[in-house]
Amino acid sequence: MELVLNNPFRVLGLPATASTRDITKRISDLETFAELGKAKTYPHDFPGLGALDRSIEAIKDAARKIEQTEGRLFHSFFWFRAGDSVDELALESLAAGNVDEAVELWDKQLGKKGTKKYTWRLNRGVLRLVRANGGTLDKDEMDEALEDLGFVIDDDLDESIQDVLSGNESGLDRESLWRRVVDEVVGLVQSSAGTPYGNNALKIVESFWSFPSEARDYVSSKIVNPLIEEVKDAIKVSEELRADEDLEALKAKNQLGKVEKIIKDLKEVLGEEDIRFQTIANAYADEVCACAVKALNKFKDPKLAMSLIQWADSLPSFSRVKSRIEENLEIIQGWVEEDEEDELFGELVKKLKVDVYTMTQASNMLEDMKRELTKIKAKVGSTDKRYITISSACAHRILGFLIDTVNEAQDSFSSRKNLTDLQSTIGQATGLTRKLLLLDLDGETRVRVNKNLETIEGINTSVTAAVTVRANRASSSGNIFEQIPVWVWIVGVIFLLSMCSG
């Protein structure tokens, strides 16, 4: 971490509480050594933290950074202070390269009851900042470092000013100070490798809980506001695409999906009660809803509309926007169901409206219906009420034709006495009626088909018997119709009534 590893106090080899006199003398000494090309080391160099640059340029830069009051206090929060013997002992461990031992010493003292030195907490926080930035950012170490730093800035700022500036606040803006600290930490997190605080580093807001309330509000706005603007920009792009009636863009969610993660992150960090979150969440969900309505009204695409409105419904929304989404969800659902019904049953509905004139046509129609029903059954299952209803409707359609045909055949037989035609018609009707029972039917339809099948089979048997009688007696009578038993005609009448009563 640059703020610690190249801290001006480290470059000068001094603790952050060094006096102005000590700082001035050290700058002079180091510049002299640098001009002579000689290296100089000090106890607070802490070589375990990494290489140290003491070139003339580095020395002058360090001097410049802590020349003013605010800069000096700012950089002091990112370097060590020797407050008492505990600090001195821990810093000796650090100078020896025992980083964990130094942290343990400060942990132990801070874990005890009673008076605590703020320098213990600050020094521990500085060391945790170093450990947090070991290649990939360590969120746990960073959170603990920020906790320490926040407590010191919030609770011990006066004491820090006394120790670092000897109480002289001339030229110091306290608000500017903590804003600068926040800016540096946020910038560090956002530029680090990995995303332990999320892609937008939004979760870092929670880690500033120990800072003054003003600082927490500042870091929230610093990170949240740009993200809110990003969502607003995405909404604006979607509105323009929607106005251009770009169907392909609409299928790709008008690019709104790119910022959905931001909405989720804002919800997690700000919470649903936050007015900023409610405002941007409503605007986002409302635009998704508008896209769904566009898909339905303009492009007549219920499926696309449904996918969009379901997405809108899954997003956080509030008050009137939430109600509007729910209303449109119900409307679009009705359109989708109607569209699905048409897709599933449209072909069969068309076949049910076709007029049938011959047994051959009826047979072919039944086979076509069976093929369509098989497809529907595969999609919705054999117990689906819609499937059973349409299957039963197919049976009624064919049965209605058979009833009319058989009745007409009987009427024709009464006048023409053509037993062969009657036998052919009755036989075909019997076969087709049996096939109807192979369909998946509701209870009422199955009863009707069975009842008529029983009747027609009886007629078929009687007609067959009559044909046999005619064949056997053809040589002894010139009028075969006089030889057909009376009960055959009675059965025919029963069949007619049975068909009609179904």
Protein Blocks (a to p, Z undefined) as FASTA:
>chain_A
ZZlmmgfklmnopafkbcfklmmmmmmmmmmmmmnopacddfklommnopcdfbfklmmm
mmmmmmpmklmmmmmmmcccdfblmlmmmmmmmmnopamlmmmmmmmmmmpgcjddfklm
mmmmmmmmmmmmgoiacfklmmmmmmmmmmmmmmmmmmmmmmmnnopaghiafklmmmmm
mmmmmmmmmmpgcjfnojnlmmmmmmmmmpcfklmmmmmmmmmmmmmmmmmmmmmmmmmm
mmnopaklmmnonommmmmmmmmmmmmmnopmlmklmmmmmmmmmmmmmmmmmmmmmnop
aklmmmmmmmmmmpccehjlmmmmmmmmmmmmmmmmmmmmmmmmmmmmmmmmpccfbfkl
mmmmmmmmmmmmmmmmmmnopklmklmmmmmmmmmmmmmmmmmmmmmmmmmmmmnopakl
mmmmmmmmmmmmmmmmmpccdfklmmmmmmmmmmmmmmmmmmmmmmmmmmmmmmmocblk
lmpcfklmmmmmmmmmmmmmZZ
